[in-house]
Amino acid sequence: MGSCTSSITPEIDVREIFRIINDIDTFRSFIDYTKKMKYMKHVYTTLKCNNVIGGDDTLTTCIKPFNVFAMYASGKLPNNVDQTILGTYANDWMICHNKPECDTNWSNVNDKVASMCGPDENGPGHVFITTKNLHWKYFNILPIVYYKDVTFLLKLKEVAMHYTKQRGWRKAGFYFHCYPHNTVNSLHLHVCNEDERYVGHRHEELKYKNLSLDAAIKVASE
């Protein structure tokens, strides 16, 4: 892409313009902005310059930058989570767990990196589903919706619903954190057990950027 400079508004300014991206209306407005401002070109250039995207347009799996979900998906970082719960979906998707201390401290209001929902007797109440497809267009929900890959999102919903059914959850939430509100530059769907007994303070604190999977599907379909 050439120079690592860009005239597009930096991410920190975009976060000021779009402080909330958590529903159909706010997400649609952001997608409209990306089209008007050609923001996706800026995103691609930024990721390339920061070595998040390699020469083959796939996410890098090196130590710097350390991209945890891409590392899991590539097999370069061992994922000790039992994937058999996904059945045949495990060919293309992967369940990842949060750090143990994040699950343990889910109800500690002073912990600002705790899991959004607490564990039950069978495991954590806040897990992540990532894709094994490392092409850069799947690094975040932003390009997936920008390029209208509804098929991908519908399959991800199928996987998420399968997982929560296997866990026996009666009420589940599926959320993305849209770039530039994300903290990791590889796709991970937040899958939460929203039984009222397990919903923690971080669920509410992250509400401003908890964009539901259904909202993403709706905007991608328009």
C-alpha positions as CSV (number, residue, x, y, z in Angstrom):
1,M,0.0,0.0,0.0
2,G,3.0,2.3,0.0
3,S,3.5,4.9,2.6
4,C,2.4,4.3,6.1
5,T,0.8,7.7,6.4
6,S,-2.9,8.5,6.0
7,S,-5.1,11.5,5.7
8,I,-8.1,9.7,7.2
9,T,-9.1,10.5,10.8
10,P,-7.0,8.5,13.2
11,E,-8.6,5.7,15.3
12,I,-8.7,7.8,18.5
13,D,-10.6,10.5,16.7
14,V,-13.0,7.9,15.1
15,R,-13.7,6.6,18.6
16,E,-14.6,10.1,19.6
17,I,-17.0,10.5,16.7
18,F,-18.5,7.1,17.2
19,R,-18.3,6.6,21.0
20,I,-21.1,4.1,20.9
21,I,-21.4,1.2,18.3
22,N,-23.8,-1.2,19.9
23,D,-27.0,-1.5,17.9
24,I,-28.3,-1.4,14.3
25,D,-28.6,2.4,14.1
26,T,-25.1,3.2,15.5
27,F,-23.5,0.5,13.5
28,R,-25.2,1.5,10.3
29,S,-24.1,5.0,10.8
30,F,-20.5,3.9,11.2
31,I,-20.6,1.7,8.1
32,D,-22.0,4.6,6.1
33,Y,-19.1,6.7,7.4
34,T,-16.5,4.1,6.4
35,K,-17.9,4.1,2.8
36,K,-18.1,7.9,2.6
37,M,-14.5,8.4,4.0
38,K,-13.0,5.4,2.3
39,Y,-12.0,4.3,5.8
40,M,-11.4,0.7,5.0
41,K,-8.4,1.6,2.9
42,H,-7.0,3.4,5.9
43,V,-7.7,0.4,8.2
44,Y,-5.9,-1.9,5.7
45,T,-2.9,0.4,5.5
46,T,-2.7,0.8,9.3
47,L,-2.8,-2.9,9.9
48,K,-0.2,-3.5,7.2
49,C,2.1,-0.8,8.6
50,N,1.8,-2.3,12.0
51,N,2.6,-5.8,10.7
52,V,-0.8,-7.1,11.7
53,I,-1.3,-8.1,8.0
54,G,1.4,-10.0,6.2
55,G,2.5,-10.0,2.6
56,D,-0.2,-12.6,1.6
57,D,-3.0,-10.5,3.1
58,T,-3.4,-12.9,6.1
59,L,-3.0,-12.0,9.7
60,T,0.5,-12.5,11.0
61,T,1.2,-15.0,13.7
62,C,4.5,-13.8,15.1
63,I,5.5,-12.6,18.6
64,K,5.2,-8.9,17.7
65,P,2.5,-7.9,17.3
66,F,1.1,-10.7,19.5
67,N,-2.3,-11.6,18.0
68,V,-3.7,-14.2,20.3
69,F,-6.7,-15.5,18.4
70,A,-4.8,-15.6,15.1
71,M,-2.1,-17.6,17.0
72,Y,-4.7,-20.0,18.3
73,A,-6.3,-20.4,14.9
74,S,-3.0,-21.1,13.2
75,G,-1.9,-23.6,15.8
76,K,1.2,-21.7,16.7
77,L,-0.2,-21.1,20.2
78,P,-1.6,-24.2,21.9
79,N,-5.3,-23.9,22.8
80,N,-6.1,-26.3,25.7
81,V,-9.9,-25.9,25.4
82,D,-11.6,-29.1,24.4
83,Q,-13.0,-28.4,20.9
84,T,-15.2,-31.6,20.7
85,I,-18.1,-29.5,22.0
86,L,-18.2,-27.9,18.5
87,G,-18.5,-31.3,16.6
88,T,-17.8,-30.9,12.9
89,Y,-17.9,-27.1,13.3
90,A,-14.4,-27.4,14.8
91,N,-13.0,-27.8,11.3
92,D,-13.4,-24.1,10.7
93,W,-14.1,-22.5,14.1
94,M,-12.5,-22.6,17.5
95,I,-13.7,-22.0,21.1
96,C,-11.2,-19.9,23.2
97,H,-11.4,-19.2,26.9
98,N,-10.5,-16.1,28.8
99,K,-7.7,-16.0,31.3
100,P,-8.6,-18.0,34.4
101,E,-8.3,-14.9,36.7
102,C,-10.8,-13.0,34.4
103,D,-13.3,-15.8,35.1
104,T,-12.5,-15.9,38.8
105,N,-12.9,-12.2,39.2
106,W,-16.1,-11.8,37.2
107,S,-18.0,-10.3,40.1
108,N,-15.2,-8.1,41.4
109,V,-16.3,-4.6,40.5
110,N,-12.8,-3.3,40.8
111,D,-11.5,-5.7,38.1
112,K,-11.7,-3.9,34.8
113,V,-10.6,-6.8,32.7
114,A,-12.9,-9.4,34.3
115,S,-15.1,-11.7,32.2
116,M,-18.6,-10.3,31.4
117,C,-20.3,-13.3,32.8
118,G,-19.4,-15.8,35.5
119,P,-18.8,-19.5,35.3
120,D,-21.3,-22.2,36.1
121,E,-20.6,-25.7,37.2
122,N,-19.6,-26.8,33.7
123,G,-17.2,-24.0,32.7
124,P,-16.8,-20.3,32.0
125,G,-19.8,-18.1,31.2
126,H,-17.9,-15.9,28.8
127,V,-16.0,-17.5,26.0
128,F,-14.9,-16.6,22.5
129,I,-15.5,-18.1,19.1
130,T,-12.9,-17.4,16.4
131,T,-12.5,-18.4,12.8
132,K,-9.6,-20.4,11.4
133,N,-9.8,-18.2,8.3
134,L,-6.9,-15.8,8.7
135,H,-7.6,-13.5,5.7
136,W,-7.5,-9.9,6.8
137,K,-11.1,-9.3,5.8
138,Y,-12.1,-11.5,8.8
139,F,-10.0,-9.7,11.3
140,N,-13.0,-7.9,12.8
141,I,-16.7,-7.4,12.3
142,L,-16.1,-4.2,10.4
143,P,-14.8,-5.6,7.1
144,I,-17.1,-8.6,7.3
145,V,-20.2,-6.3,7.2
146,Y,-18.5,-3.7,4.9
147,Y,-18.1,-6.5,2.3
148,K,-21.5,-7.9,3.2
149,D,-20.5,-11.4,4.0
150,V,-23.8,-12.5,5.4
151,T,-23.1,-16.2,4.8
152,F,-20.2,-16.1,7.1
153,L,-22.2,-14.4,9.8
154,L,-25.1,-16.8,9.6
155,K,-22.7,-19.7,9.9
156,L,-21.1,-18.1,12.9
157,K,-24.5,-17.7,14.5
158,E,-25.2,-21.4,13.8
159,V,-21.9,-22.3,15.6
160,A,-22.6,-20.0,18.5
161,M,-26.1,-21.4,19.0
162,H,-24.8,-25.0,18.8
163,Y,-22.2,-24.2,21.5
164,T,-24.7,-22.6,23.9
165,K,-27.1,-25.5,23.4
166,Q,-24.4,-27.9,24.3
167,R,-23.7,-25.9,27.4
168,G,-27.4,-25.9,28.4
169,W,-27.6,-22.1,28.5
170,R,-31.2,-20.8,28.4
171,K,-30.3,-17.2,27.6
172,A,-27.1,-16.2,25.7
173,G,-25.7,-13.1,24.2
174,F,-23.4,-12.9,21.1
175,Y,-21.3,-9.7,20.7
176,F,-18.6,-8.2,18.6
177,H,-16.4,-5.2,19.4
178,C,-16.2,-3.2,16.2
179,Y,-12.9,-1.7,15.1
180,P,-11.5,0.7,16.4
181,H,-13.2,-0.2,19.7
182,N,-11.6,-3.7,19.7
183,T,-8.6,-4.7,21.7
184,V,-7.4,-7.6,19.6
185,N,-7.1,-7.5,15.8
186,S,-8.4,-11.0,15.1
187,L,-12.1,-11.9,15.1
188,H,-13.6,-13.2,18.3
189,L,-17.3,-13.4,19.0
190,H,-18.0,-12.8,22.7
191,V,-20.4,-15.6,23.8
192,C,-22.0,-14.9,27.2
193,N,-24.3,-16.8,29.5
194,E,-26.9,-14.1,30.3
195,D,-28.7,-16.0,33.0
196,E,-29.2,-13.2,35.6
197,R,-27.2,-15.2,38.2
198,Y,-24.0,-14.9,36.1
199,V,-24.1,-11.5,34.5
200,G,-21.3,-9.3,35.8
201,H,-20.4,-5.7,36.0
202,R,-18.3,-5.8,32.9
203,H,-21.3,-6.7,30.8
204,E,-22.9,-3.3,31.6
205,E,-19.6,-1.4,31.4
206,L,-18.9,-2.7,27.9
207,K,-22.5,-2.0,26.7
208,Y,-21.4,0.9,24.6
209,K,-19.5,-1.4,22.3
210,N,-21.2,-4.7,22.7
211,L,-22.6,-5.0,19.2
212,S,-24.9,-8.0,18.8
213,L,-24.4,-10.6,16.1
214,D,-28.0,-10.1,15.0
215,A,-27.4,-6.4,14.6
216,A,-24.4,-7.1,12.5
217,I,-26.3,-9.6,10.3
218,K,-29.1,-7.0,9.8
219,V,-26.7,-4.2,8.7
220,A,-24.8,-6.6,6.5
221,S,-28.0,-7.7,4.8
222,E,-29.1,-4.2,3.8
